[in-house]
């Protein structure tokens, strides 16, 4: 667990499945406004359980690092992930629920996961993409040290790619249980 700015990150675990599914269901429409919907099968208990097991296996292999963003009361308010961790780099992905949007949660979560990436996971660079119409996500990336690297197509929607170079071994937040 790593904490700062009123939130904490907790590495995804098997026991989180039901709470994560409830969070995803509660925010499905909110998320679909800025990213493609995951489809009905994802939101069924069986479909979600299968996906949850699959991503935990990827995490166990070290290919990905999945985290919950929790508020001070321990409620899930977002998720932040590092996927395809290869050759010192990974792709950053994050989402914040509607109830926590606009309160700096995404910015704080991205800062924390960047510290984990360089400190605990030994990564030296992160990439990210977002659509041009997602001004909030572009602002989060800019405020957390990412630099635009060019245009991308995100499922027929224009977007931007970003990159951040990390200083290896640097972590200023308090991390436990990693």
N, C-alpha and C positions, 0 to 999 in steps of 0.2 A: 504494500500500500504506500502511496506517495501523496502528500497533502500540501496545499497552498491555496491562498486566496479564497477560503471558504468552501473549497471542494476537495475531494480526494479521488484518486484513481485506484482502482482495485483490479487486479488481473482476473480475467474471466475464468470461472471455474464451473464444474459440473452442476453444483448446487444453485447456480444463478439462472438456470434455464427458465423456470416459471416466471420469475420477476422480469427477465429480459423480454420474454414473449408478451407479458402484460404491457410493458413500456412500448414495445414496437406496435402493438395493436392500438394503444391509446393515442399514438402519434402518427399512425399510418397516413392519414390525410395531410397532416402538417408536412411530413417528409416528402410526400408525393408532389408537393408544390415546387420543390427544388431538385429532386433526384428521381430517377425512374422508380416506379412502384415495384416491389419485389414479387408481386403476384400472389394470388389467393392461397396457393399451396404453402407458401412460406409461413402464413399466419395460422395454419392449422396446427393442432398440438403435435400430430405425427410428423408433419413436414418440418416444423420448427425443431423438434427433438432430433431428427436426423441431421439437420444442418448444424445444430449446436454440437453434436458429437463430432461431426466432420471438422469444424473449425477448432475444436479442442485438440484433435489429432494433429492438425497443422501447427498449433501452438506448441504441442509437446515435441514436435520435430524441429522447432526453432525457426520455421519458415514464416511464422506470423506471431504477433503479440497483440492480444485483444484485451481491452480494458473497459470497465464501467466507470462512468463519471457519477459520483455520489455527492449529494448535498450534505450539509451538516447533520441532518436527521437520518442519513443513511439511505435516502431514496435515490433511485436511478434517475438522473436528469440528462444523461447523455452517454455516448459511447465514443471512444477514440481508439483507433487501431493502426498498427503498422503491419503491412502485408508484403509478401514477396521479399522478405529479407534475404538478400543475396549480395555477396561481394561488398559488404559494408553499407549497403543502401537498402531502403525500404520505401514503400509508398504509404503516405499518411492518409487516413480517412477518418472523418469525425461527423457526428450528428448530435444535436442538442434538442431535447424535447421542447414543445411549444411553451410550456410553463416556465422554462428557464431561459428562453431566447431573449436576447437584448440585454443581458445582465453580466456580460463578460465571462460566462461559463466556458464558451468555446475557446476563447483566448487563453484562459487559465489552463484548460485541459491540454491544449496544444503545447503550451510552454512546458507543462509537466511531462508530457510524453516525449518531448524533445530532450529533456534531461534524462529520462529513462533510456531513450534511444542511445545517447552518447555514453552514459554512465554504466547502466546495467546490461544493455544489449550490445555494446561495442560498435554501434553504427557510426558512420562518418558522414552520411548524407541522407536527406529525406526528399522525396518528391511528393507533389500533390497536384490535383486538377480540380477545377471548378468551372461551372458555366458562367458565361459573361453576365447573365442576369441575376446571379447570386452575389449581390454587392456585399452582403454580410460575410460570406465566406472569403471573398477576396480581401476584405478588410482584416479579417482574422489572420490570414496568411501574411499579409503585409506587416501587421503589427507584431508578428512573432518571428520575423527575420527571413521569411521566404522571399525569393526574387522571381519575378515572372521570366519564363524562358521561351514562351512562344504560344501560338494559337494551336488548339486541338479541337477535334470534333468529338463530342460526347453524345453518341446516339442520335446524331442529327441536330444537336444543339451546339452552337459555338461556345468554345470555352478557352481557358488559359491553363497552361502548365506552369508549375512552380518548382523551385528547388531551394533547399537550405543545406549548407555545409555545416556540419557539427564539429565541435572540438571533442575529440575522443577522450573518454574518461572524465568528462566534466559533469558534475551533478551538484546543484546547489540546494535542492530540496531534500527533505528527509524521506528516505525510502526504507521500507521494511517488507519482509515477506516476499521478496522477489525471487 
